[in-house]
Amino acid sequence: MAREIERKFLVIADYWREQVIKQTRFVQGYLNSIEETSCKSSVRIRLEGDQANINIKSLEIGLSRDEYEYSIDLADAENMLKNLTVGPVIEKIRYLVPATTGVWEIDEFFGDNVGLIIAELELPDENTPIDLPDWIGAEVTDDLKYYNVSLSKNPYSQWK
């Protein structure tokens, strides 16, 4: 079983862009609704550049959760995104920025979530100390509304 451990933060300044080592366009959508009372996981289809995958994550809020990810055929993924997703798809560019511990994954959202920028850092364990650059703002690890699965149902553009 794979266990993902990550912390999420809002991004409050743009000078991280000078440190970007890679960027990739993402389009993703969900095949199930998290509003069902018996729902224990989210099932996501994602286009990541010219690759595609299906991802299953346990619905746990906080630093860690179960995660499974498998490559799938690109044409199949495009068809699923077009015909099978629940709610709007999420569009974003993910930028990679080196960190003292790992790599920051900075997601700049577009479409219904334009204006939102979130930085995530995957960690080897929940107690790993991290150095926060000064472009990092409030931590939102425990705030469900900033999770992609929530953004697909309640986009950032509707928060105001």
C-alpha positions as CSV (number, residue, x, y, z in Angstrom):
1,M,0.0,0.0,0.0
2,A,1.2,3.5,-0.8
3,R,0.9,6.2,1.8
4,E,1.1,9.8,0.7
5,I,2.4,12.3,3.3
6,E,2.2,16.0,2.2
7,R,1.7,19.5,3.5
8,K,-0.2,22.1,1.6
9,F,0.3,25.9,1.7
10,L,-1.1,29.0,0.0
11,V,1.4,30.9,-2.2
12,I,1.6,34.6,-1.4
13,A,4.3,35.9,-3.8
14,D,5.6,35.1,-7.3
15,Y,9.4,35.0,-7.0
16,W,9.3,31.2,-6.7
17,R,8.9,31.3,-10.5
18,E,12.6,32.1,-10.8
19,Q,13.5,28.7,-9.3
20,V,11.2,26.5,-11.4
21,I,13.0,23.4,-12.8
22,K,10.0,21.9,-14.6
23,Q,6.4,22.6,-15.5
24,T,3.6,20.2,-16.6
25,R,0.0,20.9,-17.7
26,F,-2.6,18.8,-15.8
27,V,-6.2,18.2,-16.6
28,Q,-8.1,16.0,-14.1
29,G,-11.6,14.9,-13.2
30,Y,-13.3,12.7,-10.7
31,L,-15.3,9.6,-11.5
32,N,-17.2,9.5,-8.1
33,S,-18.9,12.0,-5.9
34,I,-17.5,12.5,-2.4
35,E,-20.9,13.6,-1.2
36,E,-22.1,10.1,-0.9
37,T,-22.2,9.1,2.8
38,S,-20.6,5.7,2.2
39,C,-17.8,7.2,0.0
40,K,-14.3,6.2,1.4
41,S,-12.2,7.3,-1.6
42,S,-11.9,9.6,-4.6
43,V,-11.2,8.2,-8.0
44,R,-9.5,10.6,-10.4
45,I,-8.5,10.5,-14.0
46,R,-5.5,12.7,-14.8
47,L,-3.8,13.9,-18.0
48,E,-0.2,14.8,-17.0
49,G,1.4,16.3,-20.1
50,D,1.2,13.4,-22.6
51,Q,0.7,10.7,-19.9
52,A,-2.5,9.5,-18.3
53,N,-3.3,7.8,-15.0
54,I,-6.1,6.8,-12.7
55,N,-5.6,7.6,-9.1
56,I,-7.5,6.4,-6.0
57,K,-7.0,8.2,-2.7
58,S,-8.6,7.6,0.7
59,L,-10.8,10.4,1.9
60,E,-8.7,11.5,4.9
61,I,-8.0,15.1,5.8
62,G,-4.5,15.9,7.0
63,L,-1.0,15.0,6.4
64,S,-1.3,11.4,5.1
65,R,-3.7,9.2,3.2
66,D,-3.6,6.0,1.2
67,E,-2.9,6.6,-2.5
68,Y,-2.8,4.2,-5.5
69,E,-1.9,5.4,-9.0
70,Y,-1.7,3.5,-12.3
71,S,-0.9,4.4,-15.9
72,I,-3.8,4.2,-18.4
73,D,-4.1,4.7,-22.1
74,L,-4.2,8.4,-23.1
75,A,-7.2,8.1,-25.4
76,D,-9.2,6.2,-22.7
77,A,-8.4,8.9,-20.2
78,E,-9.4,11.7,-22.6
79,N,-12.7,9.8,-23.2
80,M,-13.3,9.3,-19.5
81,L,-12.7,13.0,-18.8
82,K,-15.1,14.0,-21.5
83,N,-17.9,11.5,-20.7
84,L,-17.6,10.1,-17.2
85,T,-16.5,12.8,-14.7
86,V,-18.6,14.2,-12.0
87,G,-18.5,18.0,-11.9
88,P,-16.1,20.2,-13.9
89,V,-12.5,19.1,-14.7
90,I,-9.6,20.8,-13.0
91,E,-7.0,22.5,-15.1
92,K,-3.6,23.6,-13.7
93,I,0.1,23.9,-14.4
94,R,2.3,22.2,-11.8
95,Y,5.7,23.8,-11.3
96,L,8.6,22.0,-9.6
97,V,10.8,24.0,-7.3
98,P,13.7,22.5,-5.3
99,A,13.3,22.5,-1.5
100,T,15.7,21.6,1.3
101,T,13.6,18.5,1.8
102,G,12.3,17.2,-1.5
103,V,10.6,19.3,-4.2
104,W,7.8,21.9,-3.9
105,E,4.9,21.1,-6.3
106,I,3.2,24.4,-7.0
107,D,-0.2,24.2,-8.7
108,E,-1.4,27.3,-10.5
109,F,-5.1,26.7,-11.3
110,F,-7.1,27.9,-14.3
111,G,-10.7,27.7,-15.5
112,D,-13.1,27.8,-12.6
113,N,-10.2,27.8,-10.1
114,V,-8.2,30.7,-11.7
115,G,-6.3,32.8,-9.2
116,L,-5.6,29.9,-6.8
117,I,-2.0,28.8,-6.3
118,I,-1.1,26.1,-3.8
119,A,2.3,24.7,-2.9
120,E,2.6,21.1,-1.7
121,L,5.6,19.3,-0.2
122,E,5.6,15.5,0.0
123,L,7.5,14.2,3.0
124,P,9.1,10.9,4.1
125,D,7.2,11.0,7.4
126,E,4.8,13.2,9.3
127,N,7.5,14.6,11.6
128,T,9.9,15.8,9.0
129,P,10.8,19.4,9.6
130,I,10.6,21.7,6.7
131,D,12.0,25.2,5.9
132,L,9.3,27.5,4.6
133,P,10.4,30.0,1.9
134,D,9.1,33.5,2.3
135,W,6.7,33.1,-0.6
136,I,4.7,30.5,1.4
137,G,1.6,31.7,3.2
138,A,-0.9,30.0,5.4
139,E,-0.9,26.2,5.8
140,V,-4.1,24.6,4.4
141,T,-3.3,20.9,4.9
142,D,-6.3,20.4,7.1
143,D,-8.7,22.5,5.1
144,L,-10.8,20.3,2.8
145,K,-11.9,23.2,0.5
146,Y,-8.3,23.3,-0.9
147,Y,-8.2,19.7,-1.9
148,N,-8.6,19.1,-5.7
149,V,-11.6,16.8,-5.1
150,S,-13.4,19.7,-3.4
151,L,-12.3,22.2,-6.0
152,S,-14.0,20.1,-8.6
153,K,-17.4,20.5,-6.7
154,N,-16.9,24.0,-5.3
155,P,-14.5,25.9,-7.5
156,Y,-12.4,28.8,-6.1
157,S,-14.3,31.3,-8.4
158,Q,-17.5,30.6,-6.4
159,W,-15.9,31.3,-3.0
160,K,-16.2,35.1,-3.1
